[in-house]
């Protein structure tokens, strides 16, 4: 089966029919909610304290609903008008913004306590238009994401890297933008359950959380004295 990002740009791929199917499929809903719960866990947010979070590629608000259940406030970004229309129909509590994440996060410095992204980051690795350059778009995204997070905040981005080169492309640009962190791989030996979470830190290098379904194994990727690990 072809990867969605190989079929069409996200604003075209998620047309009205695909957006409805995505939001009404019980299996997709279950997976998105599970990954969102894991992303919140990896953020290490303070307990019993509402936070203001950025949801990148929020789609129809499935991940945002999980943030709401945890008592947090959120703002969601997405490039698909059809996905955002469904989020409005679902009456999600978060604010919504139509924008291309590859053009950056247009917010004031330090205004978010954390950020999550579910199944969106891999789209930036494709050149959907002739003027798109994945390296530049990834760097612009990470640079502006770093700027709009508080200096103790984390960002957790679940994504589907196509290969090791794409993984390196993503982590190098995140590191270049100022982040520390690495990739946590849950259930690495399972074809269906395996999930990649890019855990980014703004306040200095700290140990990565333990991956689910395995003992903690770390392979450092070092450059410019900033460490990225694959766990």
N, C-alpha and C positions, 0 to 999 in steps of 0.2 A: 504494500500500500504506500502511495506517495505521501511524503510529508506535506502538511497543509501549506507551509511557507514556500514550497516548490511549485504550488499550483497557481497562486495568485497573490498579489499584495493583500495584507490583512483587511484593508478597508473595502476591498472587492470580494475577497474570499468569504468574509462574514457578511453576506447579503442578508436580506430579510428572512429567507427560508433557513439558511444555515444558522443564523443567530437564534431563531426560534427552536430549531432542532437541538442546538447546543444547550439551551437553557431548559428544555423539557425532557431531556434524556436522563433518566434516573441514575444510570451508571456514571455518566459524566458529572452529574451533580455530586454524587458520592465521592468520586475521586477528587474533584476540585475542593470540596469541603475538607477532606482528609489532608490534602497538601497545604491548604490554608491554615489548618490547625497546627500542622508541623512547622510552617513558617512562623507563626506567632510564638510557638515554643522556642524556636531558634533565635528569636529577637531578644529574649531575656529581658522583657519589659518588667518594670517594678510592679509588684503585686498590689492589687486593690487601688491602683492609681490610673485613672483614665488618661490615655495618651492620644496625641494627634498624629495620625499615621497617613502615609501616602501609599495608595494602591495603584501600581503601575500596570497598565493593561487590564483594567478592572472588569472589562467586558460588561456582562449584564448584572454585575454586583454580587455574584455568588461568594467571592472571597470577602467582599465588603460586609456581607451579612455575618460572616464568621467574626470579623472584627467587632461588629455591633454586639454580638453575643458575649464577647469578652469585655464589653463596657467601654470600648474605645470610639473615638471620633475619627472620621477618615475622609479623604478626598481622593477620588478616583480619576485616572487618566485613561483614555482609550482613543484609538483612531477610527473605530467603527461606529458610525452614527446608528446603525441598526442595533448593535449591542447596547449602546447607551439608551436608545429608545426603550428597550426592554427593561433596563435598569429603572427607568422612570416609571414604567408600567408596574413594576414590582414594588414601587414606592420605597426604595432603599433610603436609608437615613443619611448617607454620605453625600457630599457635594460631588458633582460630575463635571469633567472638562474634556472637550473634544480636542485632541492634540496628537501629534506624532512624537513618540518618545525619542526618536532619532534626532529631533530638533532640540532636545533638552528639556529640562524641568524648569519652567518659568516661575520660580518662586523666590521669596526673600530668603536671605541667608539664615540658616539655623531654625527654620520655622517648623520642622517636623521632628517628632520624637523617634521616628523609625519609618521604615518602608518595607513593603512586601511586593512581590510580583509572582504571578502564577501563570506559567506556560506562555510567556510573552517574549522573553529576552532573545530567544533564538531567531526571531523575525529580523532583528537588527543585523544578523550575519549575512543577509541576502541583499543584493543590489536590485531593488524592484524598479528603479528608474535609472536612466542613463547617468544622471548626476549623483546617484547614491554611491558613496564609498564607505563600506562597512567599518573600516578602521576609524574613519573620522566620525561616523555617526555613533559608534560605540563610545569613543572618547568623549564626545559632546554630552552624551547621555550620562556617563559616569561622573564627569567633571561637574555637571550641574546638579546631579543627585548628591554628590559629596557636599556641595555648597549649601544645599537647602536642608541638610540634616544637622541636628545639634551635635556638638563635639563628643557626646557620649552615646550617640545613636548607632544602631545597626541597620543594615538593609539585608533582607533575605529574599533572594530571587530564585525561584524554582524554574528550571528550564530543561530543554531537551537538546543537549549538544549532539551534533551529527557525527563528530569524530574528534580525535585528540587535537587536531589542528584548530578546530573551532573552539574547543575548550581553552587552548592556549591563547587564541585571539581575544577571547572574552576576558580572561584573567589578566592578561598583560595590559589591556586598556583600563581595567578597573584599578590596577596597581599604579599605572601611570597617572591616574586622576587623583591619587592620594590615599586610596583605601589599603587597609590590611585585611587579611582573612584567607579564605580558601573555599574549596568545594567539599561539602559533606555529601557522601553518596550512601543513601539508605538502601538496605537490602541489595548489595552489589551482586550477589549471586543469583538473583531472581530476575527472570526476563520481564515479568509483568509488574512486579512490585518495585523494581529499581527506580530510584528517583534522585535527581541531582539538585542540590541546593547551594547556590553561591552565597556564602555568608560573609558580608562585608562589614568592617569595623572602622569607625572614624577616630576613636580615641586611643589608638596605639594597638600593637600586636598582642593578642591574648590567645590562649589555647582554644582550638575549635571544639564545639560540642561533639560528643560521641555519636557516630552514625548508628542508626538502627539496624539490627540484623547482622552485626559483625563486631569483632573487636576493633579497637581504634588503630588504624594503620595510617601513617602519614608519609607522604612523599613530598618534600619541600620543593618549591620552584622559586629560586632566589634571583632577585635582580634589584639593583640599587638599594640593597640592604633592607628590602621589604620582603617578607616571606608570604608565599601563598602555598597552601597545602591541599593535597587531595586525600580525603579521609574516607 
